[in-house]
Amino acid sequence: MYAIIETGGKQYRVKEGDLLRVEKLPVEVGETVVFDRVLALKDENGLRVGRPYLQEVKVIGKVEAQGKGEKIIIFKYKPKKNYRRKQGHRQPFTALRIERIELG
């Protein structure tokens, strides 16, 4: 059984036991997170697709870590004009373990 959820403007295919890195969520490590924006659910009864969401389905996960991704370098320059800008960025993320998919 798997579900397709939406969080942080992105869609993820998840099943029980998956480790997932999503956009940073304002929760502490060890807390549980409930995703109610479930777009689709595939189980033994077949595929169910929401319009736009399935109301009776929830995905529950537990936060394992908060962190930052690898650094990427943004470098701009204009030739012959002595203009150079170097900047780094590390995208924050929340790592969570999917515990269960609940049917209402």
C-alpha positions in Angstrom: 0.0 0.0 0.0 1.3 3.5 -0.9 0.0 7.0 -0.9 0.8 10.2 -2.7 1.0 13.2 -0.4 1.5 16.9 -1.0 3.7 19.0 1.3 5.9 22.1 0.7 4.6 22.5 -2.8 5.9 19.0 -3.8 4.4 15.6 -4.2 5.9 12.4 -2.6 5.0 8.7 -3.0 5.3 7.1 0.4 4.7 3.8 2.1 5.0 2.6 5.7 8.6 2.7 6.9 9.9 5.1 4.3 12.5 7.8 5.2 11.5 11.1 3.6 13.2 14.5 3.3 10.7 17.3 2.8 10.9 21.0 3.0 11.5 22.3 6.5 8.5 21.9 8.9 8.1 23.9 12.1 8.1 20.8 14.4 10.6 19.4 16.9 12.6 16.1 16.6 10.5 13.2 17.9 7.1 14.8 17.3 4.5 13.3 14.9 3.3 15.0 11.8 -0.1 14.3 10.2 -0.4 14.8 6.4 -4.1 15.2 5.4 -3.3 16.3 1.8 -3.4 12.8 0.3 -3.8 12.9 -3.5 -4.0 9.2 -4.2 -4.0 5.8 -2.3 -3.2 2.4 -3.8 -4.1 -0.6 -1.7 -5.6 -4.1 -2.2 -8.9 -2.5 -3.3 -7.2 -0.7 -6.2 -6.3 2.9 -6.8 -8.3 5.8 -5.3 -7.7 9.3 -6.6 -8.9 12.4 -4.8 -10.5 15.5 -6.3 -8.2 17.1 -5.3 -7.7 15.3 -1.9 -8.9 12.1 -0.3 -10.9 13.2 2.9 -10.8 9.9 4.8 -7.1 9.1 4.4 -4.2 10.4 6.6 -0.5 9.7 6.6 1.3 9.8 9.9 5.1 10.3 10.2 7.6 10.9 13.0 10.3 13.6 12.7 13.8 12.1 12.9 16.0 15.1 12.1 16.1 18.7 11.1 19.0 19.7 9.0 20.5 21.5 6.0 21.3 20.0 2.6 24.6 20.2 0.8 25.9 23.6 -0.1 25.4 24.9 -3.6 27.4 27.8 -5.0 25.8 30.7 -6.9 28.4 32.6 -8.9 27.6 35.6 -11.1 30.1 37.6 -13.2 30.2 40.0 -16.1 33.2 39.7 -18.3 35.5 42.8 -18.6 33.5 44.7 -16.0 35.2 43.6 -12.8 31.8 42.3 -11.4 31.9 39.0 -9.5 29.5 37.7 -6.8 29.9 34.4 -5.1 27.2 33.2 -2.7 26.4 29.8 -1.1 23.1 28.3 -0.1 22.1 25.3 2.1 18.4 24.3 1.8 16.9 23.4 5.2 14.9 20.1 5.4 13.0 17.9 7.8 13.7 14.1 7.7 10.8 12.0 8.8 9.9 8.3 9.0 6.4 7.3 7.7 4.8 5.3 10.5 1.4 4.4 9.0 -1.3 5.3 6.5 -4.7 5.6 8.2 -8.0 5.0 6.4 -11.0 6.9 7.9 
